[in-house]
Amino acid sequence: MLRDVFSQTGAASRVLETDGEDMQNREHTCFFSAAHAAKDSGIALELARRAGLDLPLARATKEQYDRMIAEGLGELDKSGIAELTFKDRHKHSGDHV
C-alpha cells in the first residue's frame, strides 16, 4: 500500500518503480551490486569535486553503499540497501545475540 501511495506523490521515482517491490520482498538477486554502485558513486563524487560541486545526496548514497560493503552485503543488488533501513532486517557485525 505504501508503494502505491508513494507512486502517486512527489515521492514517485524510477527507483520506486524498479526496486520497490524487491526491497519490500527482500529479493536482492544481483543485477547491479552495491559494490559496483559504491564504485560508480565514488567516480561521480570525484567528478563533482573536480567541478566544484557539492552533492550531499550522492555522498549520503555512497556512504550507505559503503556501509553495505562493510557489513558483508556488497554483493547484494543495490536494492539490498533496504536491509540497512528497516530495523531487525540485518544483524550488524557489532550486534550480540
N, C-alpha and C positions, 0 to 999 in steps of 0.2 A: 504494500500500500504506500509506503514511504517513497519508494522509487517512482511510483505513478504520480504522486503529489509533486515531487521534485521535477518530474519531466514537464510539468505544466507551469513552472515558475521560473524565476531567474536562476535557479539552481540547475536548470537543464543544461546538460553538456554532452559532448561526444563521449567522454569517459563514462558518464552515467549510462549512456546507450550501449557502449561496447563492453564495459566491465562490471556494471552494477549488479547484474544477476549472478555473475561469477563470485563477486565479493560476498553477496548475500548467502550463496550456497557453499561458500568456501571451496570453490572449484578453481584451482590455480594451475591447471595444466599449462605448461610453459609455451607461450608463443613469443614472448619478449621478456626475458628475465629481468628481475630487479637489478642484478649486477650490470647488465647492459644499460638499463635505464640510468643507473648511477653514473656509469661512464659517460653516456651521452649528455646527461645533466651537467657533469663536470666540464665537458667541452663547451657547452652553451654558456656556462657561467664564466669560463675563461675568455671566451669571445666577447661577452658583455663587459667584463672587466677592462679588456683592451679598448673597448669603445667608450669607456667611461660611464657605463650604465650600472645601476644597482637594481638587481632583480630579486627582491625578498621572497617572492613566492617560489621562484625557481630554486633559490638557496634552501628554503624550507623543504621543498620536494626532494632535493638531493640528500638532505640530512636524513629524511625518512628512509630513502633507499639505502643509504649508508648504514642506518640502524638495522634494516632488514639483513644486510650482509653480516654485520657484527653479531646478529642473533642466529646466524646459520640459515637464513631464509632467502639468501641471494639468488638461488636457482629457481625459486618460485616465479611464476608470472608476475608482472608488475601489479596485477590485481591483488596479489598477496599482501599489499600494503594494508589491507583491511585487517590483517592479523595483528597489526600494531595498534589499530584504532579501537577495536572492541574489546572491552575487559574480558578476561578469562579465556580468550581465544588462543593465546600463546603463552607458554611458560617462558618467562625471561630467564636468561642464564643465571641471574643472581637470585632467583626465587628459590625458596626452600619448601620442600614437601612436608 
